[in-house]
Amino acid sequence: MAKQLDIQKIIAEDFDSKPEAALALDITERTLDRWIEQGNGPPVVLIRKRQFFDKRALAEFKQKRLVRR
């Protein structure tokens, strides 16, 4: 049980769920899905068949998109 709590803590501290990632990028979840399907989205981590996004990678991805605009 202790390991499961540690994993949940790590996920909460270091990763965003898809809704959280979309909000952080100021886009819809559908847009995020399209970007991922096209290979243009932020890196995705699968944890128990759910998509999560490393918060640091999201920040870098967002910064790169801002620079390109």
Contacts in CASP RR format, 6 or more apart in sequence:
PFRMAT RR
TARGET T0000
AUTHOR 0000-0000-0000
METHOD contacts of the structure
MODEL  1
MAKQLDIQKIIAEDFDSKPEAALALDITERTLDRWIEQGNGPPVVLIRKR
QFFDKRALAEFKQKRLVRR
11 47 0 8 1.000
11 52 0 8 1.000
14 54 0 8 1.000
14 55 0 8 1.000
14 56 0 8 1.000
15 45 0 8 1.000
15 47 0 8 1.000
15 52 0 8 1.000
15 53 0 8 1.000
15 54 0 8 1.000
15 55 0 8 1.000
16 24 0 8 1.000
16 52 0 8 1.000
16 53 0 8 1.000
16 55 0 8 1.000
16 58 0 8 1.000
17 50 0 8 1.000
17 51 0 8 1.000
17 52 0 8 1.000
17 53 0 8 1.000
18 29 0 8 1.000
18 32 0 8 1.000
18 51 0 8 1.000
18 52 0 8 1.000
18 53 0 8 1.000
19 29 0 8 1.000
20 53 0 8 1.000
21 32 0 8 1.000
21 42 0 8 1.000
21 53 0 8 1.000
21 58 0 8 1.000
22 28 0 8 1.000
22 29 0 8 1.000
22 31 0 8 1.000
22 32 0 8 1.000
24 55 0 8 1.000
24 58 0 8 1.000
24 62 0 8 1.000
25 32 0 8 1.000
25 42 0 8 1.000
25 58 0 8 1.000
25 61 0 8 1.000
25 62 0 8 1.000
25 65 0 8 1.000
32 41 0 8 1.000
35 41 0 8 1.000
35 42 0 8 1.000
36 44 0 8 1.000
36 51 0 8 1.000
41 61 0 8 1.000
42 53 0 8 1.000
42 57 0 8 1.000
42 58 0 8 1.000
42 61 0 8 1.000
43 53 0 8 1.000
43 54 0 8 1.000
43 57 0 8 1.000
43 61 0 8 1.000
44 51 0 8 1.000
44 52 0 8 1.000
44 53 0 8 1.000
45 51 0 8 1.000
45 52 0 8 1.000
45 53 0 8 1.000
45 54 0 8 1.000
46 52 0 8 1.000
END
